[in-house]
Amino acid sequence: MKLCIPFVLIAALGSCTSPSHTRTVLLLGRFTAPQSKPDLTHSLTTQGHVVVDSMTPGVDLVVVGSDPVSEDGKRFVPIRDLPAYSAATSRGIEIVDKATAVDRFQLDSK
């Protein structure tokens, strides 16, 4: 028997937000102390989550940091202007900020 739960109910209950549920996570943007990108990657993978470097079909959570620096190093690029962010929003992938991810997954603050 397959259990079907309406999307609205899932969003209201946050059923996909359990730290025990394995997620495929894309860390998007800059991450600085107290939790750098390597720190977050280590903490998440230690809990059994998969952290990827680019938007792939399996990504089900995007954690956004600060705006990244442009390729020429002269300006910041708004997160919302990044192709990976656009892909996540168009696919309906959950997007949270670093503080929310740290709290949700009970990650250590160094």
C-alpha positions as CSV (number, residue, x, y, z in Angstrom):
1,M,0.0,0.0,0.0
2,K,1.5,3.3,-1.1
3,L,0.8,6.3,1.2
4,C,0.2,9.5,-0.6
5,I,0.4,12.7,1.4
6,P,-0.6,16.0,-0.3
7,F,2.3,18.4,-0.8
8,V,0.6,21.1,1.2
9,L,0.4,18.8,4.2
10,I,4.0,17.8,3.8
11,A,5.1,21.5,3.8
12,A,2.9,22.2,6.8
13,L,4.2,19.3,8.8
14,G,7.8,19.6,7.6
15,S,8.0,15.8,7.2
16,C,11.1,16.1,5.1
17,T,13.0,18.1,7.8
18,S,13.9,15.3,10.1
19,P,17.7,15.2,10.8
20,S,17.4,11.4,10.7
21,H,16.2,11.5,7.0
22,T,19.1,11.2,4.6
23,R,19.4,14.3,2.3
24,T,21.4,15.1,-0.7
25,V,22.6,18.6,0.0
26,L,24.0,21.4,-2.2
27,L,25.9,24.1,-0.4
28,L,25.6,27.2,-2.5
29,G,27.5,30.4,-1.9
30,R,30.3,31.4,0.6
31,F,30.4,29.9,4.1
32,T,32.5,31.5,6.7
33,A,33.4,30.9,10.4
34,P,32.2,29.5,12.6
35,Q,31.1,27.0,10.0
36,S,33.0,27.0,6.7
37,K,32.0,24.9,3.7
38,P,34.4,22.1,4.7
39,D,33.1,22.1,8.3
40,L,29.4,21.9,7.1
41,T,30.3,19.2,4.6
42,H,32.1,17.1,7.3
43,S,29.2,17.6,9.8
44,L,26.5,16.6,7.2
45,T,28.4,13.6,5.8
46,T,29.1,12.4,9.3
47,Q,25.3,12.2,9.8
48,G,25.0,10.2,6.6
49,H,23.9,13.0,4.3
50,V,25.4,13.4,0.9
51,V,26.9,16.8,0.0
52,V,27.4,17.6,-3.7
53,D,29.2,20.4,-5.5
54,S,26.6,21.1,-8.2
55,M,22.9,20.8,-8.9
56,T,22.2,17.2,-9.8
57,P,18.9,15.3,-10.1
58,G,19.2,13.8,-6.6
59,V,19.5,17.1,-4.7
60,D,16.7,17.6,-2.3
61,L,18.0,20.4,-0.1
62,V,20.0,23.6,-0.9
63,V,21.7,25.4,1.9
64,V,22.6,29.0,1.0
65,G,25.5,31.0,2.4
66,S,26.6,34.5,1.6
67,D,26.8,35.8,-2.0
68,P,29.8,34.4,-3.8
69,V,32.5,36.4,-5.4
70,S,32.4,36.8,-9.2
71,E,34.9,35.0,-11.4
72,D,36.8,38.2,-11.9
73,G,36.9,38.8,-8.1
74,K,35.6,42.3,-8.4
75,R,32.0,42.0,-7.1
76,F,29.6,39.7,-5.3
77,V,27.1,37.7,-7.3
78,P,23.6,37.5,-5.7
79,I,22.7,33.9,-4.8
80,R,19.4,34.3,-6.6
81,D,21.2,35.0,-9.8
82,L,23.1,31.7,-9.8
83,P,21.9,29.0,-12.2
84,A,21.9,26.4,-9.4
85,Y,19.5,28.6,-7.4
86,S,17.2,29.0,-10.4
87,A,17.2,25.3,-11.0
88,A,16.4,24.6,-7.3
89,T,13.5,27.0,-7.3
90,S,12.1,25.7,-10.6
91,R,12.3,22.1,-9.4
92,G,10.7,22.9,-6.1
93,I,13.7,21.9,-4.0
94,E,13.8,23.1,-0.4
95,I,16.1,26.1,0.1
96,V,17.3,27.1,3.6
97,D,20.0,29.4,5.0
98,K,23.0,28.2,6.9
99,A,21.5,29.0,10.4
100,T,18.4,27.0,9.6
101,A,20.5,24.0,8.5
102,V,22.8,24.2,11.5
103,D,19.7,24.2,13.8
104,R,17.7,21.5,11.8
105,F,20.6,19.1,11.6
106,Q,22.0,20.0,15.1
107,L,25.4,20.7,13.6
108,D,28.2,21.7,16.0
109,S,29.0,25.4,16.2
110,K,32.7,25.8,16.4
